[in-house]
């Protein structure tokens, strides 16, 4: 007995530990109201519906026992039942209590899971929009109908369980007989069971009536619209009247069952019930099938067009794409002289060459500093102002804690000593240095640079990689970093953790974390706090369980602190006529395929309404969570704010500095672009024909087979006066690879047209290359293919960066950075830039060189029919010298690369090219009339042979610290 008592106490304490640690955590983050509101709602639903179910079943069991016949018929059946009656007689009361308690517990637990449905119903606000069929506000379908359906389901369960329980008791005590002679049921049993059947049929009548409204949010597989929601022709003209007729029949049938109380016969109710079942088959099933087959299918477009128009309107409103601006775009350059466009490129876009999804290993190699730090797999793109106050695209990442890099793993090191990351690392998004490395604007340890004005808290206790718990602030010091002066330590002084000085708290967390050392460790003392739920997504999801969290939290330095910015959505599955989508599917792309950290939390959630209603921040130091109202018109958010008052701060509380870093969220953009593949049209007949269906192309830069990601880019659309930080994507026709449209949304939170979707629709009669075709064009160019083959020489690897698309003068400019992981350097460096425009392609060392080649510099590759006339005289003067110098420098660099990689064939080719370049440079200088060289013999001026010999024996670049090409240039 002692062991039994101890086991029960242990189980109770485990249950208490889970509850108590949750309460302590919510209290520590100042969201205790979320915990209490959710808890009391669940408790209320549990007891109310648990008691209702227990009473319903218990009363019917008691009533069946009360209505038992005084004497049982003499038969073998009743003699067998007598043994059971006698055996349970002493325990009847306890059995009644036990059965009803179990049923009540199960029902109460099920009802407690409906706390969201209850809060939405009791606090629901109107949408101010009515559905076209019934004229009811959208709030009826989003907030009321789900609760009514829950009540109806509960009623059915109560009726069925009561019916089964009452029938068993009646049978046990002789009220119902199977084999005994005489009547099969007593009058009392007949009346009792008839009432229960009447209640069930009455509930079925209510179900038929609600099903009428349910047609507005019913899902059906409609080939033209995917997961269609709303009435179609057959629904409005067959199912709707059928449901009304069935409702009437069910009401009559229920009355017949209730009439059995007086008539004491089941003849009429059974006939009525059979009629209802037959009607359900014929009217509810067969008749709609006939209408579909003989009225709709022969002339589908004419019949469905009015309902498709309603679906188009509702879907666009529900997903926020009703204001999308679709304009025609030629896809071909309007300016005949391309040289005039060279200066327009910089105005059209700040082309980002640094791909945040590739350069993380480069950040890691150059800025990790310590093994116990690491960067996330995918970095982020944000905007920061330079010294002149101009906004620039910046690739940013945090140096987070990496437990795998700790010199020695043990409990103290893992949870007390190494507790946090340190510092921001950022680089210019539009450039790289001469070696292809990022140009850092914030770097080193501690971080410093011109990214942030003034000091800021650099310790990072909360981050995307920080998933384990840490115990901080106590007697055990924490490691910041070490330098030449020794180890730097700190002690956490924030308020984001739970106090462990209380022994009850320590015992509770020892149980919750399964770590008994928490209970007795000397490393825990006065001031010790435990930090957990440390990723931004986990924290926001915990304090706002009614929100769906975007897959990509990103950091920003705001008001002297590193803040994680998290986009959050309110969703609904009950917007009438709006088609549904699965968030996990529509937000998947080539990045989420490999990095599940970027996927939407609600993988299987089907929704047909979504708003980016909340912007949240999580302090990287103390974990403080703040929720800001973003969409002030969203009725779903208003409903949740009524449910959890005080949890969401007004939009006006967002500081100007924070506003500078807010942006349009990626997952919402990906959901909208998926819908726009079909819903970019306004005409119902066009929609039904499917002739203008688009698709999101697969990412051509890798072999994942997933959709191309959405890219952040500062660019200018044709109707914009200046560049805006934007999210962009492309579309191709269904099952084809040419381009059909380009989409961009203004992602600057403080812009007047923030969130405005602009779609450039290309003419169907012309063919403009899409991303896959552009990538194929790059790879098929003989010179480019040869260059890439050389880049892959030795053990080097080539990685393609983001393929960016920029509208320019009626055409589309494609830019793709090419990275190389070469030799012993196992991190990518930017080596080349691929550019194409109007059929012309360039593959150069820098973006500027590639653009010069595309837009008119000599040697530019022109598309067929546009080749410029070749000059009759060779170019002379300083430009020719400079060109030759560039060629010489390139040949030298190629030779050095080949030398390092041991590729002697490539090295020989590079030396031949170097010789040609030096001779061309010398000749150009002579023809230019240079006074220093004009009167000299070539042999006296070139010095190329000596230079090459010096270079081959490894001493060519020692003369005054210069490379051979520079020496030759000086001689020239």
N, C-alpha and C positions, 0 to 999 in steps of 0.2 A: 504494500500500500504506500509505503514511503517513496519507493521508486516511481510509482504511478503519479503521486502528487507532484514530485519533482519534475516529471516529464510534462505534466500539464502546465506547471508554472513556467517551465522553459519555453513551451509553445506560446504561452500568453506573452512572455517577455519578447519573443521574436516578433510577434504581431505588434506589440507596443513599440518596439524599436523602429520598425518601418514607419509607423504613424508619427512617432515623436521626431525622428530625424527629418521627415518631410516638413513638419511644422516648424522646426528650428531653421531649416533652409529658407522657407518662404519668409519667415520673420527676419532673417538676416538680410535678404534682398529687398525688404520693405514692400513685399507683395503678399502679406498675410491675408489680405481681404480676398485674394483669388483662392487661397487654400480654404478659408472658412466658407466662402460662398459656394464653392464646388462641393465641399464636404457636407454642409447642411442641406444643399439641394439633393445630393445623393441619399443622405439619411432620410430626408422627408419622403422622397419617392419610394425608398425601400420600405419604410414602415407603412405608408398609406396604401400602396398597391399590394404589399405583402399581406397586410391585414384584410384588405378587400378580398383578395383571392382566398385567404384562409377562411374568412367568414362565409364566402359564397359556397365553398366546398363543404365546410363544416356544418353550416345550416342545413344544406341539402342532405348530408349524411344523417344528421339528427332527425330531420323531417321524415326521411325514408324509414328510419328506425321507429319513429313515432307512429307512422301509418301502417306498420306491419300488421298482418292479420292476427287475431287472437289465437286461432288454432291453425295448425298446418295440416294439409291433406295427408292422409295415410298412403304413402307411396315409398318405393325404394329411394327415389330421388330425395324426398324430404327426410327419410331416415338417415341418409348419408349426410345431409346438411345439418341434421340435429347434432351430430358429433362436433362439427365446426362451431355451431352456435354455443354449445356447452363449453368448449375449450376456450373461447374468447370472452365468455360472459364476465369473468372476474376482471378482465382488462379492457373492457369496452371504452371506458372513459379515457384511459391512457392511450389507447390506440387512436381514438378520435383526436386527441391533442397532438399525438405524434405525427399522424398523417397530415393534419392541417398545418402543423408547424413546418414540416418539410416542404409542402407545397407553397406555403407562404414565403419561406426563405428563398426558394428558387425563383418565385415570381418577383419578390422584392429585389433580388439581385439583378434580374433582367430589367426591371423598371429603373433601377438606379443608373443603368447604362444609358438611359434616355435623358440625362440631365441637360444636354445641349438642346434637345428638342423641346423640353419644358421651358428652358430659359428663353429660347427664341419665341415660343408661343406667348408666354406671359409678358414679355417685354417688346414684342414686335411693333415696328413702326411701319407706316405705309410707304410704298414706293412712289405713289403718285402716277402710276401707269396701270392701265387696265388691259386684260387680255381681250382679243377681238371676238371671241366666241361667246363667253358668258358675261363679259363686262365686269369681272371681279378684279380687284387690285392684285398686283403681283404678290403682295405680302400674304394673301390667302394661300397661294400655292407654295411660297417659300417658308412661311412660318406656321400657318394654321393647319393646312392639309396633312403635313407629317404628324402633327400631334393627334389629329382626329383619327388618322390611320393607326397610330399606336393604341389609342383608346379602343378602337374597333377590334384590333388584334387581341388586346387584353380581354375584351368582352367575349370574343369567340373562345379564347382559352378557358375563361371561367365557365362559360356555358357547357363546353365539351367535358371538362373535368368534372363539373357538377353532375352532368348527365351520366357519365361513366360511374362515378361514385354512387349516385342514387340508384342506378340500375343494379349494381353489385349488391348493395344493401337490401334492396327489394327482393332480389333473387335469393340471397342468403336467408332472409326471414320469411320466404314464401309468398311475397307479393307478386313475384313473377315466377311462372312455372314453365319448364321446357317439356318434361315428359309426364308430369302428373295429370290425372284425369280432370276434366272440368275446364273452366275458363283459364286462359293463359295468364291473365293479369287481374288483380283485384281492381275495384273501382278507384280506390285511393291511389294505387300505383299508377293506374292509367292517367288519372288527373294530374298527378305530380310530374310524371315524365312528359306528358303532353305540354304542360306549361314550360318546361325546360326546352323542349323542341320548338315551341312557339317563340321563345326568347331567341333561340339560335336562328330561326327563319327570319325573325324581325331584324336581327343584326345583319343578316344577309341582305335584307331590303335596304338597310342603311348603306351597306357596302356597294350595292348597285347604284345608289344615288351618288355616293362619293366617287364611284368609278366614272361617272359622267364628267366630273371635273378633272379626274385623273387623266382623261384623254388628252388634256392640254399639256401634260408633262410626261406622257407615256413615251417610252423609247421604242423605236422600230428601225429596222435595218432598211434604209432607203438608199438605193445605189447612187442616186444623184447627190445625196447630202450626208452620207456616212451614218453616224448615230443620230438619226432624226428624232426630234422631240416635237410633239404637237399633233393636232388633228390633220388628217389627210381627208380626201374626198370620201373614202369608205368609212372613216370614223364619224364624220359629220352627218352622213346620209344613211348609214346602216348601224354602226355601233351605238351612236348617241340615242336614236329612237329605240333601239333594242334594249339599252340599259333602262330607259324610262318605262318601257313595257314590263320588263322583268321586275322592276321595283314595285309596280302595281300588283303584279301576280304574287310577289313575295309577301306584300302586306296582307293580301286576301288569305294566302296560305297560313300566315301567322295567326290571323283572327280565327281561322278554322281550328287550329291547334288549341287556342285559348278556349274556344267554345266547347272543347271536349270536357271541360270541368262540369258542364251541365248535361251534355249528351252522353258522356261515358262510352264513346265509341271512337275508334280511330279511322273509321271508314272514309269520311270526308277529308280529314287532314291528310291521310295517306294519298288519296286521289289528288288533292291539291299539291302535295309535295311532288308527286310524280309529274303533274302538269308543269310545275316550275322547272324540274330537271329537263323535261322534254323541250320546254320553251328555251331554256338556256342553250341547249344543243342546236335547235333549229333557228331561233331568232338571234341568239348571241354568237353562233358559230357558222352555221350553214348559210344564212342569209347574207352576212357580210362577204363571205367567200364568193357567192354568186354575183353580188354587186361588183366586187373587184374583177372577177373574170369577164363579165359580159358588159360592164359599163366603163370601167376604168382602163383596163389593159388595151382595148382597141383604140382609145383616144386619150392616152395618159396625159399628154402635155396640156390639152384643153381642160381636162377635169382637175388636174392637180395644180395648175398655175396659180389660182387665187390663194391656195394654202401655202404654196412655196413662197409667194410674196410675203405672207405673214411670217413665215420662218426666216426669210432673209432679214426682215426688219428686226425681229426679236433677237436673232443671233448676233447681229451687228451691235445692237444696244447692249446686250448682256456681256459681250467681250470687249466693249469699248472701241470697236472699229467702225462705228457708224459715221464718224467724222473723217475717216481715211480719205485722203485726197489722191485720186487716181488720175494721172495725166498721161497723155500720149507723148512718147519720146522716140525720136527717129533712130537712135542707135548709131548714127553716122555723123562724122565731123561736118560742121557747116562751113568752116573757114578753109578756103582752098590752100592758102599759104600756111603750112604747119609751123613755120618759124615764129609766127605771131602767137602761137599757143604756148610756147615755152614759158613765157612769163605768167601765163594764166594758171599753170599747174599749182604754183605756190598759193594762189588765191583760192583755188578749188578745194585744196585739202592740205592738212599737215600730215603727210604720209608717214604712218608709224612703221618703222622698220624693225623695231624691237618687239618680237612676238612674246607676250607674257606666258604663253603656254610651252615655250621651248627654252627660254633663257634661264629658267630656275637653276639648272646645274651650273651655269656660268656664275650666277649670283652665289651659289653654294661654294664654288671653287675659289672665287676671288674675295668673298665677303663673309664666309662662314666664321672665320677666325678661330673658333673653338669647336672641337668635335661634338660637344654637347649642345650645339646650336644647329638649326636647320631651317630651310625655307620651305614653304608649301610647294607642292608639285606644280601648281599653276599660280603665277603671280597675277596681280591686278593692274588695271589701267585706271588712272585718276587724273585730275587736272590740278596743277599748281602754278602759281604765278612766278615769272622770272623777275629779275632785277628791274626791268622796265614796266612791270605790272601786267604783262601779257600772259594770258593763260596758255599753258603748254601741256600736251599729253605726256604723262609720266607713268612709267612702269614701277610698281612699288611692291615691296614684300617685307615681312617682319622676320627678324632673327628669333625664331621660336625655340623652345626647349626640345631637345632630342635625347630621350633617355637611352637610346641605343648607343649614343656616343659618350656616355659616362665612363670614365676610366675604370671604375669598379662598381658593379651593381650589387647593392645590398639595401635593406629596408631603410636605413638612415639616409644613404645617398639618394635613393630613388624618391623618397617622400619628405625629407627634411633639408638636405643640402642643395640639391639641384631642383629648384622649384619654379624657375621662370626663365624666359628668354630676355633678350636685351637689344633694343635698338631697331630703327627703321633703316632700310636700304632702298634707295630709289635711283632711277636712271632716266635720262631723256629718252622719250619714246621714238623720236624721229631721226636719231643719228647713232653712230658708233665711232670709236676711235680708229686709228690707222691699222690696228691689229684686229679689228672686228669685235672688240670688247665693248660692253656698255659704257657710256659716259655717265658716271655716277654723279648725282647731285646731292646725295646723302649717303655717307659710307663711313667705314672704319668703326672702331670700338673704343670708347663710346661713339655713337654716330654723330657726325657733324657734316655740315655742308650748307648750301644756300636754299635748301628745300623749305626749311622752316625758319621763320624769324623768331629768335629768342629761344630760351630753354624749354624743354618739355620732358615729362616723365617717360623714361625709356624702358623701364622694366615691364615685361609682358608676362603676367600671371594667367591671362586668359587668351586662348588662341585656337586656331583651327586644328592644330596638332596636339593640343594639350588635353588629354583625356583622362589621365590618372589623377588621383587625389594627392594633395600636398598638405602638410601640416607646418604652418608658418607662424611667425610672430612670438615664439616662445624662447626658451634658453638656447636653442640650437640656431647658430647663425647660418645664413643662406649665401651661396656663392653667386656673386655677380659675374665676375670674370677675373682673369689674372693677367698681369702685364709685367714689365721689367722690375717693377717695384714690389711685386708679390701678389698675393691673392686679395681681391677686393670682395668684401662681404657686406651683407645688409640684413635687415630684419623687417618683415612686412608690417606696415602700419595702417593698412586700409581697413575697411569695415565690411568687406564682402564675404568673410568667412563665418563659420559657426564656432562659438566659444567652446573650448574643450576643458576649461578649468573645472567645470562641474563634473563630478564623478559619474552622475547619472548619464550625462551626455557622452562621456567617454565609453561607458558600458554600452550605450545604445549604438554608437558608431563602431565599436569593436564587433558587435553582432552584425550590423548592417554591412560592414566591409569585410567581414570574415577574417579580421586581423586582431587576435587577442593581445598583441603587444601594445595596442592603443590604450588598453586598460591599465597597464603598469609601467610603460616606458618612462624613464627619467628624462627623455628628450622633450616630453610634454610637460608644461608647467603654466605658470601665470602668464596670460596674454596669448597662449597658443590658440590658433584657429585652424579649422580644417576647410580647405577649398576643394570643391568638386562641382560637377555640372559646369565644366570650364570652357566648352566650345561655345561660340556666340549663338549658334543655332539651338543648342540644348537649352541655354539660358532663356532665350526669347520664347521658345516653345513651352518651357515650363511655366513662365509667368503669364503667358497668353495662350493657353491650350486651345483656344478657339480660332487661332490664326494658322495659316499654312505658310511655311517659311521658304523663302527663295533659296536656291541651292548654292549661291555664291555670296558669302559675306566678304566684305573688303575693308581694309584698314585705312584710316585717314588721321592726320595729326590735326586736332581741333582744340582750340582754346588751351593749349599747353598740355594736352593729353592725347594719347593714342586711343582712338575710338574705333571699334568695329561697327560698321554700318550694315544693318540687316534689313532687307526688304521683306515685308510680310503682306499676305493677301487674305481678304475675306472672300469666301466662296459660297455658292449655293448650288443645289442640284434641282431646284424647283422653279426655275424661271420658265414660264409657259412659252412654248413654240421655239425655244432656243435649243439648238443641237448640242449634244454632250460631247465632251472630250475627256480622255484620261490623262491626267497631269504627268504621270510618270512616262508615258509614251511621247507626248508632244514636246516635252522638254529635253528629251534625249538627243544627243548629238555625238560627234566623234570624240569630244572631250569626256563626256559623262560615261562613255563606253569603257574608258580606261580608268576613270577617276570617279568612283561613286560618291565621293565627298561633295561633288558639284550637283548631284541629282536632287530633284525636289523631294522633300520629306514624304509627302503623301503619294507614294508610288502608284497606288491603285485607285486613288480618288477619282471618281467620275463627277465632273461638275459641268454646269452650263451657264454659270455666271461667275465672274472673277473681277476683283478690283485690287489694285495696289493701294490699300487703304491706310496702311501704317508704315512709317519709317521708324526703325528701332536702332538704338545705339547700345553697345556694351563696352564699358570702360576696360581697356586691356590691363590696367593695373589692379583695380579693386572689384571689377566685375559688375559695377552698377549698371542696371538695365533701365532704359527710358524708352517709352513708347510715345510716339507723336502721331496725332491725327493728321493724315495726309489728304485723303479724299474726304472732304467735308460734306459731300452730298450722298455718300454711300449709306443706304438704309440698313444694310447688314451691320456695318460698323456702328451705326447709331444704336441699333438693337443690343449689340454686345456691350457698348458703353453704358447703356441702361442696366444691363445685367451685372457689370463689374464697374460700378462708378468709381472714379478717381484713379483708374489704372492707366488711362490714356490721356496724355497732356495735349492741350490745344495746339494747333498748327503754329500759332503766333509765338510759341515758346521756342521754336527752332531758331538758333542763333544764325547770324549772317555767315559766320565762318563755317558752320556746319552745312548751311544751305549751299555753299560753294562746292561741297563734295558730294551732295546727293545727286543721284543719277537715275535714269530710267532702268528698271530691273530687267535682267536677261530672261528669266523664266516667263514673265508676262509677255515679253516681246516674242518669245518662241511659240507660246500658245497662240498669240494673235497672228503670227505669220502662217502657222499651220491652218488656222481658220481662213485666212485670206487666200489660200490656194484655191478655195471654192467660192468664198463669199466676197470676192472683189467685184462681182458683177451685180447689177441692179435689176436686170430683166429676168423674170421667172422662167421664160422659155429658154433663154440662153443658159440659165442655171441647170435646167432639166436636161438639155441636150448634152451637157458636159464637154462642149467643144472648146471651152476656155479654161479648163481645169489646169492648174499649175501643180508643181511639186517643188519641195525644197531639195536642192541637189545634194548628192553625197559629197563629202569632203574630198577634193581631188588630191590633197597633199599627203594623205595616208591611205592605208588599206583597211580601215576599220569598217567601211561600208555604211557608216552612220552619216547623218546630216551634217552639212557644213555648219560650224558654230556661228553665232552672231558676233560681229566685231564692233568694238568701240573705236571711233575714229572722229577726229575733228575735221569736218568737211562742210561744203556748201552745196545745197541742192539748187537746181536752176532758178527757183523762185525766191531764194534767200539772198539777202544783201551781203552777208558775211558768214564765215564759218561758224558752225555750232557743234558742240560735242554730241555725237550721234551714235546710235546703234544701227548697224546696216546688215543687210542680207540680200541674197539674190534668189530668183525663181527661174525654173525652166519649165517648158511644157511637159505635160504628163507623158512619161516614158520616152522623152527626148532630151538631148543634151544642150541644145542651143538656148540662148537666154530669152526669157519672156518678160521679165520685169526685174526692177531693182527697187528695194524698199529701205527707207531710212526713217527713224523717229528721232525727234529732238530730245536728247537725254539730259539737257541742262535744266536742273530743277528750278532755277530762278528766271528762266526765259519765259516770255509771254506765250510762246507757242510750245511750251513743254508738253511732250506726249503726243504732239501732232504727227500722225503717220502720213508719209508721202510715198506714193508708189509711182514709179516711172514705168509705164507699160509700153513695151516695144511692139512695133507692128508685126502682125502674124505673117504678112506677105514677104518680109525680108528675114534673112538669117543673120543673127548676131551671135558670136561665140559665147557659150556659157563657161562656167568655171572649169568643168572637166575638159572641154575642148581647148581652152586656153592653156591648161596644164599640158595637154597632149601636144599642143603647138610648141610649147617650150621644149618638151622632151624630144620632139621630132626634128627640130632644127639641127642640121648636121654640125655646125660650129658649136652650138650650145651643148649638144650631146657629147661632143669630143671634150669640151671644157669640163663638163661634169664628170666624164670618165677620168680625166686627169685629177680632178679634185678628190675622186674616190681612190686614187692610187695609194698603194701601201695599205695601211690599216685605217684609213680615213673613212668617215661616214658623212653622207650628205643628208641634211634635213631641210625640208621646205617649210618656210614660215607661213603666216597667214596670207592668203591670196586676197588682197584688198581691191575693191572695185570703187572707182571714183567717176561720176558723171562729169564730162568735160566737152563743152561746145557741141552738144548733140551726140557725141560718141561716149565710149566708156574706156577709161584708162585702168588697166590691170597692173598691179605691182605686187611682187612676191620676193621677200628676202630669202636668200639661200645661205644656210649655215653649214659649217664643216666642223666635225670632230676629228681632228687630225693628230697623228703620231701619238705621243704620250699624253697629250692633252685630251682628256675624256670629257670635255665640256664644249658646247657649240660656240663658234665664233662666226660673226657675220662676214662672209667672204665675197658674196656676189649679190646683185640685185637684178631680177628679171622684170622687164617692163614690156607691155604690148599696148598698142593703140592703133585702131583702124587697120589691122593686119601687119603693121611693122613691129618687129621684135628686137629687143636689145638685151644683152647679158653682160653687164659691166661690173667693175669693182665698186662703184658708188652709184647712188640714185641719181646724182647730178649728171654723171657721165652717161648713164642710160637714157635719161631724159634728153640730153643734148643730142644723142644719136637718133632718138626717135623723132625729135622735132627740128631736124634740119641741119645738124652738124655734119660735116663731110664724112662719108663712109656709112651714113645711116641707111639701114635696110628699109626700102620702101615697098609697099604692097604692089602687086601687079598692076600695071597701067599708070603708076604714079612715080616711076623712077625719074629723078631729075636728069637733065642733060649733063653729061660729063664735061668738065672743063677741058679745053684744048691745051692749055698751058699748065704745067705743074705748079702747085702752090708754092709760093716763096714767102720769105719774110719771117718775122718773129713767130707767127702762128705755126708755121711748118716746123720751126725749131722746137717749139713747145710740144707739138704733137709727137715729134720724133723722140723727144726727151721722155715723154710719158711711155712711149712704146719701149724705150730702152729700160726704163725703170721697171715696167711690167715684166719684161724678159728677164731682168736680173732677179726680181722677186720669184718668178717661176723657177729659175735655176736654183735659187737657194732652197725653195720648197722641195724640189726634186732631189737635191743633194741630201737634205735631211732624211728623206724617205727612201733613199737608195735607188731611185728610179733613174738609171743612167741613160736610158733612151730619151726620157723627157728632158733630162739635163742637157743632152746634146742638142735637142731641138731648141731649147731655150737659149743656148749659146749662139746657135745659128741666127736666131731672131735678134739677139743682142747685137751681133755683128751687123746685120742689116740695118737695125735702128741707128747704130752709131754712124754708119756710112751715110744714111739718109739725113741725119742731123748735121753732119759735116757739110754735105752737099747743099742743104738748105741754107746753112749759115753763109757759105761762099756766095750762093746766088743772091742772098739778101744784101750783099755788098758790105759785109762787116769789115771794118777797117783793119781789124786785128788779124783777119784770116784771108782776106781777098788776095793779098800778095804773097801768100805762102803756098807751098806745095802740100798736097794732101798728106804725104808721108810725114811732113813736119808738124801737121796740126792734129791729125786724128789720134795717134798714139793708141789706136784700138788694139793692135796686136799685143803690145806690152801690157795693156790693161787686162786683156783676156788671160794672158799668162799669169798675171798676178792673182787674178780672181780664181783661176783653176787651182793654183797651189795654196789657196786659202789666205793670201795676203793682199788681195785686191782691194779690200775695204779698210786697209790700215792707213793708207796715205791720208793724213790729216783727218782721219775719221770719216772719210767720204766713201760712198759707193762708186763703182766704176762709171755708172751713168753720170753721176755728178762730176767726176773727174773729167770725163770727156766733154761734158757741157762747159766746164771751165776752160778747157783747152780751145774749144770752138769759140 
